[in-house]
Amino acid sequence: MPLIENIIRPDIRALAAYHVPDSTGFVKLDAMENPYALPEQLRAELGRRLADVAMNRYPVPSYAALKAKIRDKLGVPGGFDVVLGNGSDELISMISIACAQPGAKVLAPLPGFVMYAMSAQFAGLEFIGVPLKADFSLDKEAMLAAIALHRPAITYLAYPNNPTGTLFDAGDMVEILAAVGERGIVIVDEAYQPFAQASFMPRLAEFGNLVVMRTVSKLGLAGIRLGYMAASAALLAEFDKVRPPYNINVLTQAAAEFVLDHAAVLDAQAEAVRAERTRLSAALADLAGVEVFPSAANFLLIRVQDADEVFANLLRRKILIKNVGKMHALLANCLRVTVSTPHENALFLEALRASVF
Ligand SMILES: *Cc1c(COP(=O)(O)O)cnc(C)c1O
């Protein structure tokens, strides 16, 4: 169609649309969602709170109350600011746009979160991927060499990493922060922080180029779309200029403020998921033909003989996980499964036992 060829960038035309499979009727273990709902009484209270929201008004774009709650309840150190995003996806996009000078580059270990490379491409930035080691730890020497060669404006380190679950060595990360120095920012993406119980947030004061990015998605609020990043106020003021002014809607704002007042409920759910991770990981390790990797997140990466076949067998048994076997050479025959409730984990294990031979 000439119209499309005339106006749409060739690199966009060449892309396949981001595919989200229809999960109706499946045990859904593909997207790292928290399987637990809020307790009944809190849900009723939330409903009353949302009923009072002025949906006829635009949000107040400073989001002062929500930001104060995030700083207070989620451990942002004093003197540092936060910027909110419609999910961390939007924060990544804002960072890319703000840094997209001619020749600017983005660096991240691979396999990693796909949005880093996609967002770089959309903004016209060159993406440099540095392979992890075979055990999914950081290849520190290769990272340092790539930093010296490419001088990236943006370096992403997911802590822990998706889709491997690896919690990178903090000492290696500090060396990367130092090597990047004043030439670039290092985004430590802590989407899975509630399950890792390790964080660079308390270390913001040590590194002027550090941005700590988080989301409430994996904590149990994936549907409301809220991410935040913490860094020095001067740096964040620049990113805030490219933020769409009303990017957080009033319902999300009210729901997040409400839930943060009851953060202990989500903390307890995360603790239950961590306990299940330990149990599920041990059960998987006992299965012949299954290799399970250490994970500090709410999912486990496993390797089987034939990932395509196991994935298809699980689908037939109405279990949806993620086949990451074709994502990167290091992930050959790997599958990623979300840690869920004891019941859903048992369903997965039973189906997996019947699917591997
Ligand atoms: C899931 C995930 C996110 C979350 O993105 P949202 O847009 O906030 O839902 C960010 N980073 C990583 C590494 C993730 O796995």
The ligand as a Tripos MOL2 file, in Angstrom:
@<TRIPOS>MOLECULE
LIG
   15    15     1     0     0
SMALL
NO_CHARGES

@<TRIPOS>ATOM
      1 C1          7.8680   -6.6540   33.8710 C.3       1 LIG1
      2 C2          9.0640   -5.7770   33.7790 C.ar      1 LIG1
      3 C3          8.9280   -4.4040   33.8080 C.ar      1 LIG1
      4 C4          7.5550   -3.8550   34.0410 C.3       1 LIG1
      5 O1          7.0230   -3.0390   33.1920 O.3       1 LIG1
      6 P1          5.6660   -2.2730   33.5040 P.3       1 LIG1
      7 O2          5.5290   -1.5000   32.2610 O.co2     1 LIG1
      8 O3          5.8960   -1.4260   34.7060 O.co2     1 LIG1
      9 O4          4.5900   -3.2860   33.7340 O.co2     1 LIG1
     10 C5         10.0620   -3.6170   33.7550 C.ar      1 LIG1
     11 N1         11.2880   -4.1680   33.6720 N.ar      1 LIG1
     12 C6         11.4560   -5.4900   33.6480 C.ar      1 LIG1
     13 C7         12.8150   -6.0690   33.5940 C.3       1 LIG1
     14 C8         10.3500   -6.3410   33.6800 C.ar      1 LIG1
     15 O5         10.5040   -7.6570   33.6290 O.3       1 LIG1
@<TRIPOS>BOND
     1     1     2 1
     2     2     3 ar
     3     2    14 ar
     4     3     4 1
     5     3    10 ar
     6     4     5 1
     7     5     6 1
     8     6     7 2
     9     6     8 1
    10     6     9 1
    11    10    11 ar
    12    11    12 ar
    13    12    13 1
    14    12    14 ar
    15    14    15 1
@<TRIPOS>SUBSTRUCTURE
     1 LIG1         1 GROUP 0 **** ****
